[in-house]
Amino acid sequence: MLRPLASLHNFSEEIIDNFHKNGYFFVEDIDNSPEIIERFVNVKVMKNFMIPPLTLLALDHWQAELEYQKLSSSSKLLDKILDGGFQCGTITELCGAQGSGKTQICFQACLHVQLSRELGGLNGRALYIDTRNAFSLQRINDYYFDAYELANTKLVIDGASLNAQLYCNKTYGDSIFSGDYDQIAHCVTRFFEDLLRCNVEPLVIIDGGWESKKYHTLIGRFKDRLNSASIINFNNNHRTFLFPMLLHDVFVDVMNKMEIKYYMCTFEADESAAAIARVLNCPVLSYDSDFYIYGVMYIPFNTLDRYIVRYGKGYIKRCKIYRIEKLLNKFKGLDITLLPLASILLGNDYINSKVFNKFFSELRILKQRVTNYQQLKIDRIFNWLKHHTLNDAMNKIVKHVSKNQYQRVVEKMETIINTYLNISTHMLAPLGFDQQFIENIVKNTSIYKFEKQEVKELDIHNLNSLNNKYTEEDNTYEDDNTETNHEDINNDATCKLPIIPDETFADSLPEWFMKDHSNGKFPLYFINIISHHVYILPVQIESMYYPSAHEISMPIITKICSLLTTMNSNVNQKENVVMKLITRENDEMTKVHLNIPKSSVTLENLGVVNEEVRKKIIDETAEIEEIYHLEEVPSSWKLYIAVILYWMKQNSEPQRTQLHLDCLLVSMLLGIIDKKVGFQRSKDKFQRKFADNLVHIQETRRLKKLSTEVGSSILANLINETSKEDCIASLPFFLEHLQIGKDLRMYPDKFDSDIVHVFSQFQSCLRHIMHLNALVGCIYETPSIGDFFNGTLLYHFYNNFKTRNDIEAYVSTRLKNAPNLLKIFQILRKKIIDILNSCEVKIYEDLIEGYKKLYPRLKISNDLMAQNIQIATLGKLEELSTTIEKLKNTLVNQTKNNLIRLIIIDSLSFLIMSVEEPSLRVRLYLNILDELQKLASKYNIAVITKLNNYA
């Protein structure tokens, strides 16, 4: 049959007309005359349409379709519509309105194509061509999660993870001011309040000490945080999170107030949290990927909705939940009892995974130069495990372990498996479970015991299908666990910890100590001091020109270490314990070895000696004297005030002054205000809520002309009698100092770390005196730090107060409509000043007076002269370079009325001669002079340098 040229629809009408005019009406007319085609159209285009149609039998067509594979859509209903899924060799077009789920189906197809054929996949990879920037890994990850309404259940919470996530994502304080603890306490309180309103019972599991393997990781984190602290300014603060040193204390304090049940593990808490969740069949809240293979219902913190919502007669909190069935469905045949074995092979804290090198080589887990190496490892291990029982898999794995390591590795693997499959019951009682429940758990506990079998060969069938997904470039296995690569696999590091770390270690310590530790009365680092003789001091925002802010606390730290390390077993030994402190020198990490003297009271006896002995320990160490008369202050204030006195009495740089003291005392009033009017931190919200009240209070008290003279009032009574009106009247004064000033936003380089440094010193004193107090049995009531300390408030109080000639008079003016609060400040201020005077402690009005003490030869006859002299103490040539750079920033921002016109270096020769290489001295000297000359010329400054003859 002849085909008309008009049937070629891709030809335009003009081309068809040209053919007709030249006598060509059918395709066959021009098929044998290529030269004719070239006259009219492109040859390639024409040939595509001149191929005659092929005839195909229906049977052949049906058989060809049978050979095409199909990809499951992950929806049973859609698969039914598509007759089994998306068919290869064809195009499937998804049509629908916006938001109907087309993109999500594509994302799920990206996941399913990677599955094996028996699971509905194609065992291949996906190419996603994105033309509208819609590709989202988060939406792909959502496939593994189900929407979940959190309510009416128990919830096991990873305490350390929650505390960190709340601080980083939910609080609005600034890391740069080193701790807005009222904000933190409020945030934690709101979180638990929301859970309780949803009828969720939180069970918080808290990390204890760190295991040996984590040491190098923690040192790395210390260096990173120190680097961040040394370069932080107001510009980059939002990208840096330095956890305040009292963050954990505030978290525990809130849980105690709200009666939240919690338990502190001896070491890491992940496995304990998972074990409790399995026993209770309830979810775990964390932000740790380890929970994906712990066999629990896992809610990642970042999936929680911000707010709770009404649902029926109660509330729910929407989130997303991961269930282990998702993983088991991906690897059909994998039994849940094999998951602890998977965690061992993938790498954990207890066995160096290098002992399994030979086994990995049999599985062809080779060194990879590709980014998906870890995925290869996971795929091969899970695909191999799904074909074995637990004991069978154990036999085939340990067959490849060397003889000298065999027994230790088997014992450790048994322990890990039993820890996974069962729960250690010692944590149940502190969480509120009754004895009957605990006995039932013990009754149903089954202990796994390895049974050795003869193994002929390692079965690696069904793994070949993975070969096409990864490119193997050489035959050398390399463990991806970077924390242990430095270790020799033939030494005792193969199994890093005791067989049951928590229980074995706990048995070696006094019962009273472990009970208080489990109940969260002690900080995390106590266990590290006992087990490792190491204390990694927390990094804070400080001035790197001064010694570490923790230096002021060294007597307290030494006493804590002495009490923790003096045991009955070593009390008579002559050798003292040497403690390693990880701290800083300037902006570099340093390790200080501290010789710890024996305590007169051993750790075993500390829990049984009478209160008088324990009180003497803390009073002598924290320098709490009878003349303090702490009985005159509220019990919840006593220890806080004692810390203020200790801090003021220490002789360390920079000097504490009356200005710093006044800032601390005024800021203590904010906790009283919060209890009366609620947590108010927004000026706008305060105005909307209390504007009318504020006007009425101010007018009423103006007419009454209230007296604010200080009488013999008792502080405790004044605090209780403080009215809501007092608090409303005074709150604007505090709110204006809780806001970041415009100057600091416009000129972030004006941030002064010296101010924060002094209050970081106070925090260090508070931290260690509180912890010593806990160790001796809480002789003094533990203060709620969230009621007293806000770093932002202190920083802005300081910058305001330093401009006032009479701080007390200024505060009296600002608090004139809040007489009770003003009386509290005045009584407290007088009491502390009187105590310091009776202890013959000089209170300096400002830092210049402090410099007079540090430099007694400096003769200054006039206060005005003193205020115009800045002194920098240098000991190294490197410090001069840093000082010059800092000076440049100061010169850029100086005002016309306060210009620096003179620089004196006394003596430059001392710094130059400190350079060991003589040939470098002249060059360095000339470079320094060049820098100074530039400053002198640019800013019209006189520069004087002293150079001794010998130089």
Steps between C-alpha positions, in 0.01 A plus 500: 500500500631844403536767774401859404758770576223686682511227767845629609363748756842640593531654153349843461227566246745707293740202462213266407378750236851519352508121466159497335595772252796289392287188454580315821188382687611188691787417733604219269545751215794664673627200698729394215613856413709644787614790287138618482472499880803721542338765287207538738577388858773393743607143416520382863153627579352340189655159558346476848155519348557289190565173688207276418292381797603166644238236549508314834292209619302565817655188657851638440398834645356331814815288551721811468296672770544201730877546485475860621553541877273704720586739784267511796350842574494412875120535490299178472204684347714680243688178418163336436399781264836474320478122483802449725677835496695723261594292197851522357514569130204734517423854613263553791366853527367625834230764469320676783437825680767675705552323831339176385817298570673470162840610633478272802430201275814588303705524819372163618590353161857628553513291815328190367719472192792425735325201656547144382259356243328277753408814697350674198813693404743479209826485697622811321549874528284800414564811291277786615484787249379798701380796292336701781728449801249269667728212596510450876698241693279575799193388307681181399591440862135552592429168334652330803281697740132493581296793622445463873284673759689499828254464787388260776825305519826466683793660315862408559721806444872517426574773753833623364362524148185679612695750709731583209219526244286723721794733557604517134153520345250630754669749734551857392798586717839589358799267538724804486379621841577162655174376643143637512391234747156648564422458128633144507298405808185651348551311174550164674197565721278579200613184323408272788176691564395430140570128543302484823203679339505230231487239778851385412709364788867587432772263622832678453824300472817707543856423392760447771873492438664440165662173393871477421440492127341846508806677642651604165161612371444713810846655468418589140173661608682695771741643242214589264307676776810681620563621146139620476525677836823675400360648179138553597347844466150635471509458121563122494333414832186364333709230331676388819355306792714474810306315767497703825684320779188476721266376227471148646439634852208713380352205308508275808370779724192544280431124500525495879254789535254338259549153651600354163636146538858464386801274538869572448698212353854422605623540144313562173120487505398392148476125563324550834244732342435248221467212747238682708308600187490136383376379838227767513425485126511878482689750278845650556561871442855587395709634214745211468515271197597203721131456583425389144640155579406474867168336418285777650242753389714808446387864482775734375491830687491704179166345398314636802249774426571817690157520662248256642149502353154421631374150428167399646508579870878505521812599309742334260846585372547407136827345391642217288597156621734235368423133557751218462260320264608746230854367521391135526278543192793637303701187584241223484589213731704710745408410858490768767729295726778550244504880544753502788729292279459760226594778742816308597605458138419858406706626795424573866675617815593161638676299229755631256344404168847433353487155660244415228723601209527146365124455518447830317741397228293183447193719458699708250466814711811658359655841524288735293584833343136579459263699714257213555750269669305493827185412305689211340602375843145521636351329193745212501473436874120507508465298181732238645335493844150448361596149392618391846386439852673677787714207609579397144614852414710520817681179409584620152621838625724385786653232280707782349617644835858422604548237772650738757195727470233234454382452860491871588314587182240224552440609859464861397261413216288294739486795738397746232230267371364440851509872575294555185253217558451565874487791741715567803240523778700731729370804307130412533443592866627863463258536207205411723435136407372282785666184624245272336572647159874460555459138611298422187779647286758284676278194461466551124869571442669246273879501473657424164796260514714441193508139378804417296440307175714370217501745213619387159479817298356847505173514307508813287232411249246772417770764546612501137207719407659778699814501288339711231413775747853574619839538340776309676841652429746292702517202732590662828235521771493826692284549808303820485510537875750782522496506877679167527721488193800602709476196722691175462249219465732261678500691825242515777305770318310230310237503773513843648281483808399257773250234395206688654630857537219644715459217748865399528615856558210570737594202715844651559358822648317569827130424489404846625702665224344296218151556641547879500662483156207301357258751651678779311644679803853504359640652180614281211872561548517334845506158329778614266714620790464162671532276194749692283662756734414758234291816522425684175413853613209656310584763238342840556505846345805663659771751429785290369751755633425395857555159660212252474189606691521165681829595670301678769337166590813287527479458881141372462590270211795359694277422799239328282768285337649416839166381640419296189835323469580426866371147559543256785722300268752781436471733799822364656702511179769765489455582134241766422263476208598711199199658334511616138311825441419599142494878494639790297804722493418811299301358207671160492403178675734385773518204738574577863607219732367570847646321801200412718563462874325228700177599670459449874162342420482216249222478243353197677484689832376826352150360479486396866691770693289748694379829358745704705797337325345546157409864572857567607626368164294741292533795737881479505529446125251770397623734777157524661548661840274544802508876460297458181189433711338322208206410723373853436441432128247265336622140487485493119730807490765391752734307271467756218603781735785288640626454142485877439714554811751233397522650150556853632773385742723327242813668374491418129493694177300693402410658833138487615360843589202661671358546152498123434351435843215747448413341165465157664291630790254697287458206258393278793178702523377373161428156647267658758318691225453186289329322788250785543411600142613199296777470244501832307785572256333701223453875533207501258316216673559660838359830378189333357439307820597746773494852350190611693625342823836671462351848459269447799784374723731787410232760563384347828850471642595849388213640702581285806875588482609161626801485731782268392728541799666179609387375839569177682276296273574130456582399144278191500200706612570773246513245217170343605333840549609638163178584317406442141478879461865534607601250235295663222645840586861373490483266201557764226842572657598135456344454156701784349820328613391162363490639146809518279599865467501678166868590540597135529294406195647782292855459630541133597874547552414698812413176678726486807599147600672637812157567652378148427828355629441627855149352510635175353732491800194530721326218313803275550495573876126434510529176302769344716375618839152366415649167399715481812188575703321211324791265571488570873125443516350843418587675824357813339188509285589485131417834334284509188738666257216600267372729778825694529726508194448651155820577308336747261354695791833513684689618191261789436474593868880529507514725193230723650630509858855589398369834373343586839679686775285346775352162412294468818339837440429411138337167593297679770366738237407220260333290773330786685155352421603155623599567863523138613734403216713806566523410870608147410781635283615751761498253790679234296758750372575634848527150646750379241711816516508476881612134482774577249621792711507280811710248304732789403421455132561813298206580273612696195258746351614427144770320304747790516524454876559134436791589277648709782513185709663300221755777437586653840793703357267695277461840667164651413395812683183579315198280427453667163854413402445140604190467287696604191773237532455148367752234596566177310730238652698302242748220546546370147573654162188333356287689751635832373381416148153415636493821705588711196217342301257566783630856524423557131133417561492731802650787299244457221206531741637764743311825548643850462468568871692188601790461256807287562798731432789313663628141489783384725671160475705422809711315409526398137844351560358245744265368234763502224754311711243230573548383137753215507627545143730811492463544125125551539522768767595789271237411242227469766611825660476685168158348425370616838632851444339503157158410645533759774607766249189434292280544807686816604463656153141402438359605838745775598632307800829531686672163546772437757693173515765404751800303376774401741866515398558125503234454236 
